[in-house]
Amino acid sequence: MPLNGMTGFGRAEGAAGDWSWSVEARSVNGRNLEVRFRGPPGFDTLERVARDGTQARFARGQVTIGVQAKRSEGGAQVRINLDQIERYLEAGAGLLAAGKAAPPSLDGLLALRGVVEAAETLDDPDAQAAIEAAMALSIGAALEGLAEARREEGFALVGVLITLVDRIELLVRHAGETAAGQPAAIKARFEARMIELLGEAAPVDRVVTEAAAMAVKADVREELDRLAGHIDGARALIAGEGPSGRRLDFLTQEFMREANTLCSKSALSALTSIGLDLKATIEQFREQVQNVE
């Protein structure tokens, strides 16, 4: 597919042993590639997997990958924090010695905060590696789902961009046809002004000379030629392979530069109107280009 978008969503789920998890990958527009990762504690290697997988698939956009994992109650492991018990006993030793408190019971100590802890990580390194490898596959699947969503957006963008380029091309052609009448209009306008100032004695040769100079300044053929070249360039980028959002964005700036010059050189209200329509269409094109990877 020629173009990819930058927004989308992908999801994958998995399970292994007494662990189960879900992975969500989403992205929005961005000038560069930015990766954000949130994962479960104890699985630190997953962030590198997510970053490498994202960089291998995408060139631009803000990509967020989240992994949520849980362990079944039957498989959860707990441990007694003996150091925490010692701290509680030391803190209450004075009260016991003064006879202000009864000796603690085992169930009372176990109910204190921080004494019983859930083991968040696996004790078996091989089992840990197997779980992380399975989670990594799910991350890859979620990223593939995201990539497919971005491809679908790109497919839709192609039609929109081509329609706008066709509109720009039509306006440029109309501008060229209308601009052909500028020299005669400039001559007639200048001649009328000279007659108004000097009467019928206005020198014809001066009218012709001055009108010709003004027509040269108002000549928009170079702008129209450059616009035609930009149209060809836009079509090539839309039909090409690989990320082209940056180049399309730059080309849009060049489109607008020529359209602005066209309007500033216009000596006809009809040409000015076409120039304004052209600028509005280029702005619509620019807005859509912001979605292209």
N, C-alpha and C positions, 0 to 999 in steps of 0.2 A: 504494500500500500504506500503511495507516495508520501502522504503526510500523516503525522500523528498529532493528536491533541495533547493537552497537559492535565486534563482533569479526568478522574475515574476512580473506581473502587474495585478491590479484589478481596476475597475472603477464602480461607481454608481452615479445616479442622483436622485434628488428629488425636490419636491415643496410643499409648504404649505402656505395658505394665500397669501400674496403678495410677498413671498420670494421664490426663486429658488436657487438651488445649485448643485454642482458636487463634487465628492470625488474621488481622485486618490490615490492608494496605490501601491507602488513599493518597491522591495527589491533587494539587491545585496549581494555578499558573505561577511561574517564577522566572526571573531573568536568568538565573543559573540553577544548577542542580543542588538542592538542599535536602539532606536526609535526616529525619528525626526518628528515634527508636525508643520504644518503651517495652521492657521485657520483665519476666519474673526474676526475683532474686535467686542467685545461685547458678544462673545460666548465662554467664557473662560473654561466652563466645558467640552467642546469637547476634549480638550487635554487629560484629564484623561480618557475619554471614549476610545480614540484612543490608549493610552498606555495600558490600561487594556485589550482591545481587542487583541492587538498585542501579549502581554505576554501570553494570554490564548491560542493562536494558534501556536506560533513559539518559538523555543529555540535558534536559531542563525540567524545571518544576520543583515544587516543594512536596516531598514525598514523606509521609508518616507511616511507619510500620509499628503496630502494637501486637504484642503476644500476651495472652492471658492463659495461665496454666493453673491447674489445681490437682491435688492428689486425693484419691479416694480415702474416706475415713478409715477403712480397713488397712490401708497401706501407710497411713501417716505414722511417723515415728515421733516419740516424745523422749525427753531426757530430763533428769532432775538436776537443777543447777545448785550444786552443793555449795559453791562460793556464795550464792545469794542467801542460802539458809544460814551460813556462818555469819553473814553480816546482820541478818535479823536477830540471831541469838546474841551477838555481841551488843547490839543496840538495846536489847531487853534485859541484859545481865544485871544491870543496876536495879531494875524494878524487882527482879526475882530475889536478889540479895536483900532488898529492903522489905520483902514480904508483901509488896504491893501488887504482885501478879502471880498467877499460878503457872507452873511449868507447862510449856506448850505441848500439845498433842501432835501426833504425826499428821492427822487429817487437817489440823489447823495450820501447820507449816506448809502443807501442800497447797492450801487454798490461798496463800499469800502471793501477791503479784511477782512475777518473774521467777518463781520456783520451778514450775512445770513449764517447759518450753517445747514447742513443736519443732521438729527437725526439718528445716526447709530444703536441705540438700541431701543428696543420696550419699550413703557411706561407701558404696561400691563404685570405684572410678569407672569400671567397665560399663556398669549399668548407667551411670551418669552420661558417659559418652554416647551410649546407644540412644538414650532419650533425647540428647541434644541433636544427634544426627537426624532423628525422626522429626523433631521440631524444625530443623533446617529445611527439610523437604517441604514442610507445610509453608514455610516462609517463601520458598521458591514458587510454590503453587499459587499463593496469594499474589505475588508479584506478577506472575503470568496472567492472572485474572485482571490485574490492574493494567498490564500492557495491552490486553485485548480490548479493555474499555477505552483506552486512549487511542487505539487503532480505529475503533468504531467512531469516536469523536472526529478523528482526522478524516475518515471517509465522508462524514457529513460536512466538514469544513471545506473539502475540495469543491463540492457543488456550490456552496455559498461564495467562495472566493472567485471561482470561474465566472459566476454570474456578475459579480462586481467588476471584474476585469473587462468583461464584455461591455458593461455599461460605460466604463471609463473609455474604452476604445470607441464606442459610438459617439460619446461627447467630444473626444478629440477630433474625430472626423467632422462633426458638425462645426467645431471651432475652426478647423481649416477652411471649410466652405464659407463660413461667415467672415473670417479674417481676410478673404480675398477681396472683399469690398472696402477694406479700410483705406487704401491709398486714395480712391475716388472720394470717399467721405471726408478725408482729411483735407484734400484739395478744395472741395466745395466749401467746407467750413472756413478754411483760411481765406479763400477768395471772398467769401461773404464778409468776413471781418475786415479785410483790406478795403473793400468797397465802402463799408460802413465808416471807416476812418478817413479814406482819401477820396471817396466818390468814384465816379466812373473813370477818373484819371489813374486809377491804380495800375501800376506797371504789370503787364502780364508775365514778363520774364521773371520778375521777383516772386510773383505768386507761385509760378511753377517751381522755382528753385527752393523757396522756403517750404512749400508743400512736400516736395521730394525729400528734403531733409527730415521733416517731421514723419514722413511715411517710413523712412529707414529706421528711425528710433522706435516706431510702433510695430516694426516687423516681428512677427511671432513665429516665423518658420522654424527657427532653431529650437524654440521651446516645444513646438509640435513634433519635431523630429526626435528630440530627446524623450518626450512622452511616449512616442511610438516604440522607441527602443526599450523603455522601461516596461511597456506592456509585454513585449516579447520576453524580457527577462523574468517578469512575474509568471508568465505561462510556463516557462522552463523550470522555474523553482517549484511551482505547484505540481508539475508532472514528474519532477526528479525524485531520486531516492535519498534517504537520510534526513537528518534534522535540517530544516531550512528556515525556522522561525526568525532567527537573528537577521539573516540576509533579506527576508521579506520585510522585516521591520525597517531596515536601512533603506530598502527600495521604496517603501512608503514615504519616507522623508524626502527622497528625491522626487517622487511624484508630486508631493505638496509644494516643493520648491518651484518646480516648473509651473504649476497651476497658479501660484501666487504671482509669478512674473507675468504670466499670460494676462491675468486680471489687471496688473499695473500698467501694461502696455495697451490695453484695450481702448479703442477710440469709438467703439460702437456699443450701445446699450445691450444689443442682442448678444455680442461676444462676451460682455461682462456677465450677463445672465448665464451663459453656458459655462463660463469660468467658475461661477459660484456653485452651479450644479456639480461641476467636476470636483471642486474642493469638498463638497458634502459627500460625494460618493467615495472619494479617497479616504475621508475620515471614517466612513463605514468599513472600508477595506482595512484600515489600520486597527480598528476595534476587533475585527475578526482575526487578524494576524496575531494579536496578543494571546490567542488560544493555541497557536501552533508551536509545537516543540522545536 
